[in-house]
Amino acid sequence: MANNNIKLLAPDVHRGLAELVSKRLGLPLTDCALKRDPTGEVTFSIGESVRDQDIYIITQIGSGIVNDRVLELLIMINASKTASARRITAIIPNFPYARQDRKDKSRAPITAKLMADMLTTAGCDHVITMDLHASQIQGFFDVPVDNLYAEPSVVRYIKENVNYEEAIIISPDAGGAKRAASLADRLDLNFALIHKERARANEVSRMVLVGDVTDKICIIVDDMADTCGTLAKAAEILLENRAKSVIAIVTHGVLSGNAVKNINNSKLDSVVCTNTVPFEEKMKDCPKLAVIDVSGVLAEAIRRLHNGESISYLFKHYPL
């Protein structure tokens, strides 16, 4: 493919996904310098001309210093804009603050809308993300947003690594029922639902299984794994209901707090996450963790967007 007007940019930390996308496209990452002074302020510069070029900024934002990663992304977008780039696309597979998508209590902010406003103000012309926690976040933007799906990659992983003829798809809550039903239809499997009641945020007090999982390999699917308390309790409930084994497949493995400890101490056989969030260091301490690479989907999305082709093909198909 022609590379005379594509520039791939990535921050200086968590570059793993960007490097995989770069390799798949056969394009190098553009030389950039991002420095932090003793006060914590960031200075950024692009090492070559990007005038009238298409800029794709690939960033992985997970747990930890989220706000720093967000500000660095905004600075990179604005630097590209002031350098006269033709179009700037932010590739943010795990969209930060996606769970703050509505006013759920009085005097609470809708921070996902604020994120959209900041990206647009910085100069972003297009956003590519994956499995948004709430799809209505696309409407917060005044620029195009492509919400890709991990489902084709998950289907491929299950077919290659799980004896799925004996499996059943599990949704860990009512909100994920649509996602579980869609995946079950793709694999021609049944699905079950776990209803959960929360005592407080991130803490589940009671879980009830709706469906029969006897002698089945249970595949829990969710969009995000945070502290993994829900997944651990779900595994116990399923095994108590005579399931054969339990694995979890999630799109965004945020894995904050005691997540690694919770996984290691759980009855889960494995927790499989895509690489939208960097968690390589945590894999060293948790042998149950596995990864699904989505760089092929993002690379194909970049190619299609640059060539003016439809991206909707990727909603249901894994790129060749």
C-alpha positions, 0 to 999 in steps of 0.5 A: 500500500502507498505510504506517502501520506500515512503517519503512525504515531505512538506515545513513548510508553505502552507501544506494544499494540502500536508496534504490532499495527505498524508491522502489519501495515508495513509502515514505520512508527514516526519518530517523536520525542515526548519528554517529562520535566521534573515538574511533571509537564510534558513536551512533545515534538514530531521528528519529521514533517507531517504537513498534509499527511494522514495521522493515526495516533495509536494509544493504549490506556489502561489502569494506573496513570490514566489522566497522564496518558489522556493528556499526552494523547491530547498534546500529540493531537494538538501538535499534529494539528499545528503541524498542518496535518491533513487529518488526525485519527485517534485510535483509542481501543479502550476509551477512558471514562466510558463508564461515566456515560450518564448522570447517575446521581445529582451533581455528577459529571458526564465525563465521557462527554468531556473526553469527547469535547477535549479530543475534538477541541485538541484537533481530532478529526476521527476516532476509532475505538473498540467495544465501547462500554456504552455505544451512545458515547459515539453521539457525544462527538461532533466528528465520526466515531468508528466503534469496532467489535472484538467479537470476530477475534473472540469467535476465532479464538474460541474455535481455535482454543476451546472445545466449543461444541460442549460450551455455553456462553455466559453473560455476567450481568443483564447488561451484557445479555445482548453481547452474549446472545450475539456471540452464542448465535455466531457459534450456534450455542446456548447462553445463560445469564447471571443476575448480580446485585451490587452492595456498592460500586465494584463489589457484588453481593449476590449472584443468581444463575438463569439457565442450565450449565450442567457438564458444560464448558462455561465461557463468560464474555464481558467488555471489561475486567476491572478488579475481576471480583465479578468473574471470580464469583461468577465462576463459583456460581457456575461450578456450584451449578455443575459446570465442567469448567469456566473461562472468561473472555473480556475485551478490555483487561484493565485488571486494577487493584487486586485483580491478579490476586483475585484471578489466581485465587479463583476457580477460573481456568483462564482469563483471556483479554485482548491487547487493547489494554497493556497488561504484559507485566501482570501476565508474569504474575498470573499464569491464568492470563492469556491474550487475543491480538486485535492489531490485525483489526485495527490495521485493517481499519486504518487501511480501509479508512485511508483508502475510503473503504467501508469499515462495517465489514470488520464488525462481523468478519476477522480481517484476512 
